[in-house]
C-alpha cells in the first residue's frame, strides 16, 4: 500500500513563515506551492522550489482565486473562460520557475474556494483541466476524492490523484465540511491520525452526521497551519511504517 503526503506551502510573503515551510519538507512527498494570486511571491516561490528539489519532494502548482485579502477562500463570480485563464497563468508561472531552477513541475492542486467549486461544477472543472493539459498533459491533477474534477480530469486523459484530508471533517456527500461549521477542522493529532487510518486502510471516512462513506485515498493533505503539524507528520510516518504503508510520491 502506498501513500503520497502533500502540503500546501508558500502561503506567505517575503520572509514570512518560510522557516516553518522548510522544516516540513523532509516529512512530505509533494509540495503544493502558492502561485502568487491568493498568496506567495517570487522570492517565496523560488526558495521553496529550490528546497523541494533538494529534498526530492515533488513540486506542484497551487493556483487559487486572485483574492489576497480573503486568502482565496471567498467565491468569485468568474466565468469558465476566466477560470481557464487564471489557472493557465499560475501553472505556467510555476512550470517556468521550476524548469528555470533545474526541476520539473509534477502536479497541480487548486486552492480554497476554487478547489471546492471545481469539485462541484463541471464547467469549472473542465476549464481547470483544459488549462492543465494545455500546459503539460503529463502533469498530475490532485483533486478532491470522488469529485467532478476527478471525473473530468480522467476524461481528458490526465493522471489524477484523488485527495483526502487528515484534518478536515466530511459531509455525507463526500465534500469537505464548510469551515464555518463547528467541528469542520480536526484539531488533535489523535483525531487526525484516526481519520487518516480509516481513509488509507479502509478507503472510508466517518462523516459529520455519523454515517460512513467510501473515498479513494491516493494522496493525503496535511495543512501546515494545523496545530503541531510537524509532530503529526512524525507520528504519521511512524504509523505508516507500523501498518506497511509506503510513503512515496504519485507517479506521473
C-alpha positions as CSV (number, residue, x, y, z in Angstrom):
1,X,0.0,0.0,0.0
2,X,1.3,3.4,-1.0
3,X,0.5,6.9,0.2
4,X,1.6,10.3,-1.0
5,X,1.7,13.1,1.6
6,X,1.1,16.6,0.3
7,X,1.1,20.0,1.9
8,X,0.0,23.5,0.8
9,X,3.1,25.7,1.1
10,X,4.5,29.2,0.3
11,X,1.4,30.9,1.5
12,X,3.1,34.0,2.7
13,X,5.2,36.9,1.5
14,X,8.9,37.8,1.8
15,X,10.4,36.1,4.8
16,X,7.0,35.2,6.4
17,X,6.8,31.6,7.6
18,X,9.5,30.2,5.3
19,X,11.4,28.6,8.1
20,X,8.3,26.6,9.1
21,X,7.7,25.5,5.5
22,X,11.3,24.4,5.0
23,X,11.3,22.3,8.2
24,X,8.3,20.3,7.0
25,X,9.7,19.4,3.6
26,X,11.6,16.4,4.8
27,X,8.3,14.8,6.0
28,X,6.2,15.1,2.9
29,X,6.4,13.8,-0.7
30,X,4.6,16.6,-2.6
31,X,4.6,20.4,-2.1
32,X,1.8,22.5,-3.4
33,X,3.3,25.9,-3.9
34,X,1.1,29.0,-4.0
35,X,1.4,30.9,-7.3
36,X,1.0,34.5,-6.1
37,X,-2.7,35.0,-6.6
38,X,-4.0,34.1,-3.2
39,X,-0.6,34.2,-1.6
40,X,3.1,33.9,-2.4
41,X,5.6,36.0,-4.2
42,X,8.7,35.3,-6.5
43,X,11.1,35.1,-3.5
44,X,8.9,32.6,-1.6
45,X,8.2,30.5,-4.7
46,X,11.8,30.3,-5.8
47,X,13.0,29.5,-2.2
48,X,10.5,26.7,-1.8
49,X,11.0,25.2,-5.3
50,X,14.8,25.0,-4.7
51,X,14.3,23.5,-1.2
52,X,11.8,20.9,-2.6
53,X,14.2,19.9,-5.3
54,X,17.0,19.5,-2.8
55,X,14.7,17.2,-0.6
56,X,13.4,15.2,-3.6
57,X,9.9,16.5,-2.9
58,X,7.6,16.7,-5.9
59,X,6.9,20.3,-6.9
60,X,3.2,21.3,-7.6
61,X,1.4,24.5,-8.6
62,X,-1.3,25.6,-6.1
63,X,-3.4,28.1,-8.0
64,X,-6.3,30.0,-6.5
65,X,-8.6,32.9,-7.0
66,X,-6.9,36.4,-7.0
67,X,-8.1,37.2,-3.5
68,X,-5.2,38.0,-1.2
69,X,-7.4,39.7,1.4
70,X,-9.6,36.6,1.7
71,X,-6.8,34.1,1.3
72,X,-8.5,32.6,-1.7
73,X,-11.3,31.2,0.4
74,X,-14.0,33.5,-1.0
75,X,-16.1,32.7,-4.0
76,X,-15.7,34.9,-7.1
77,X,-18.2,35.2,-9.9
78,X,-15.8,34.3,-12.7
79,X,-16.7,32.7,-16.0
80,X,-15.3,29.4,-17.1
81,X,-13.1,31.3,-19.6
82,X,-11.7,33.5,-16.8
83,X,-11.0,30.4,-14.6
84,X,-9.2,28.8,-17.5
85,X,-7.0,31.9,-17.9
86,X,-6.1,32.4,-14.3
87,X,-5.2,28.7,-13.9
88,X,-3.2,28.8,-17.1
89,X,-1.3,31.8,-15.9
90,X,-0.5,30.5,-12.5
91,X,0.5,27.0,-13.6
92,X,2.7,28.4,-16.4
93,X,4.5,30.6,-13.8
94,X,5.3,27.6,-11.6
95,X,6.2,25.5,-14.5
96,X,8.7,28.1,-15.8
97,X,10.2,28.8,-12.4
98,X,10.7,25.1,-11.7
99,X,12.3,24.5,-15.1
100,X,14.5,27.5,-14.6
101,X,15.7,26.2,-11.3
102,X,16.6,22.8,-12.8
103,X,13.5,20.8,-11.9
104,X,10.2,19.7,-13.4
105,X,6.7,20.6,-12.3
106,X,4.9,17.4,-11.2
107,X,1.3,18.3,-10.3
108,X,-1.4,20.9,-9.9
109,X,-3.7,21.2,-6.9
110,X,-6.3,24.0,-6.7
111,X,-6.7,26.2,-3.6
112,X,-9.6,27.2,-1.4
113,X,-12.8,28.3,-3.0
114,X,-11.6,27.4,-6.5
115,X,-10.8,23.9,-5.3
116,X,-14.3,23.4,-3.7
117,X,-16.2,25.0,-6.7
118,X,-14.3,23.0,-9.3
119,X,-15.2,19.9,-7.3
120,X,-18.9,20.7,-7.7
121,X,-19.2,22.5,-11.0
122,X,-18.4,20.5,-14.2
123,X,-17.9,23.7,-16.3
124,X,-15.2,25.0,-13.9
125,X,-13.7,21.5,-13.7
126,X,-13.4,21.4,-17.4
127,X,-11.8,24.9,-17.5
128,X,-9.2,23.9,-15.0
129,X,-8.4,20.6,-16.7
130,X,-8.1,22.3,-20.1
131,X,-5.6,24.8,-18.6
132,X,-3.5,22.0,-17.1
133,X,-3.5,19.9,-20.3
134,X,-2.6,23.0,-22.4
135,X,0.5,23.5,-20.2
136,X,1.6,19.8,-20.0
137,X,-0.5,16.7,-20.4
138,X,1.9,14.8,-18.2
139,X,1.1,16.8,-15.1
140,X,-0.8,15.0,-12.3
141,X,-4.1,16.6,-11.2
142,X,-4.7,16.5,-7.4
143,X,-8.5,16.6,-6.9
144,X,-11.0,16.1,-4.1
145,X,-11.8,12.3,-4.0
146,X,-14.9,11.4,-5.9
147,X,-15.5,15.0,-7.3
148,X,-16.3,16.4,-10.7
149,X,-12.7,17.4,-11.1
150,X,-11.6,13.8,-10.8
151,X,-14.1,12.7,-13.4
152,X,-13.3,15.5,-15.9
153,X,-9.5,15.0,-15.4
154,X,-9.8,11.3,-16.2
155,X,-12.0,12.1,-19.3
156,X,-9.2,14.3,-20.6
157,X,-6.6,11.6,-20.0
158,X,-4.8,13.2,-17.1
159,X,-3.2,11.2,-14.3
160,X,-5.5,12.0,-11.3
161,X,-4.6,11.6,-7.7
162,X,-7.7,11.5,-5.5
163,X,-7.1,13.6,-2.4
164,X,-8.3,13.1,1.1
165,X,-7.7,15.2,4.2
166,X,-6.2,14.4,7.6
167,X,-7.6,17.5,9.4
168,X,-11.0,18.2,7.7
169,X,-14.4,16.8,8.5
170,X,-16.5,15.4,5.7
171,X,-20.2,15.8,4.7
172,X,-22.2,12.8,3.7
173,X,-21.8,13.9,0.1
174,X,-18.1,13.4,0.3
175,X,-17.4,17.1,0.2
176,X,-15.5,18.9,2.9
177,X,-17.5,20.4,5.7
178,X,-17.6,24.2,5.4
179,X,-15.0,25.9,7.7
180,X,-17.7,27.9,9.4
181,X,-19.3,24.7,10.6
182,X,-18.3,23.8,14.2
183,X,-16.1,20.7,14.1
184,X,-15.1,21.1,10.5
185,X,-11.4,21.2,11.3
186,X,-9.9,18.3,13.3
187,X,-7.6,19.8,15.9
188,X,-6.0,16.9,17.8
189,X,-3.3,14.6,16.4
190,X,-5.3,11.7,17.7
191,X,-8.4,12.7,15.7
192,X,-6.3,13.3,12.6
193,X,-4.5,10.0,12.8
194,X,-7.7,8.1,13.4
195,X,-9.3,9.6,10.3
196,X,-6.1,9.1,8.3
197,X,-6.1,5.4,9.3
198,X,-9.7,4.9,8.2
199,X,-9.1,6.7,4.9
200,X,-5.9,4.9,4.0
201,X,-6.5,1.4,5.3
202,X,-10.3,1.2,4.7
203,X,-10.8,3.8,1.9
204,X,-13.7,5.1,4.0
205,X,-14.4,8.0,6.3
206,X,-17.0,8.8,9.0
207,X,-18.9,12.0,8.2
208,X,-20.3,14.8,10.4
209,X,-23.7,13.0,10.7
210,X,-22.2,9.8,11.8
211,X,-22.6,7.9,8.5
212,X,-19.7,6.3,6.7
213,X,-18.9,6.8,3.0
214,X,-16.3,5.3,0.7
215,X,-13.5,7.5,-0.7
216,X,-10.4,6.7,-2.7
217,X,-7.3,7.9,-0.9
218,X,-4.3,8.4,-3.3
219,X,-2.8,11.4,-1.6
220,X,-3.3,12.8,1.9
221,X,-3.2,16.6,2.5
222,X,-1.7,17.8,5.8
223,X,-2.3,21.6,6.4
224,X,0.7,23.5,7.6
225,X,-1.5,25.8,9.7
226,X,-2.9,23.0,11.8
227,X,-1.6,22.8,15.4
228,X,1.6,20.7,15.8
229,X,1.8,19.8,12.1
230,X,5.4,18.6,12.4
231,X,4.6,16.3,15.3
232,X,1.6,14.9,13.4
233,X,3.8,14.2,10.4
234,X,6.3,12.4,12.5
235,X,3.5,10.3,14.0
236,X,2.1,9.7,10.5
237,X,5.4,8.3,9.3
238,X,5.6,6.0,12.4
239,X,2.0,4.9,11.8
240,X,2.8,4.2,8.1
241,X,5.8,2.0,9.0
242,X,3.7,0.0,11.5
243,X,1.0,-0.6,9.0
244,X,3.1,-1.4,6.0
245,X,2.2,1.8,4.2
246,X,4.9,3.0,1.8
247,X,5.2,6.8,1.9
248,X,6.1,7.9,-1.7
249,X,5.1,10.4,-4.3
250,X,2.5,9.8,-7.0
251,X,3.9,8.5,-10.3
252,X,3.1,10.7,-13.3
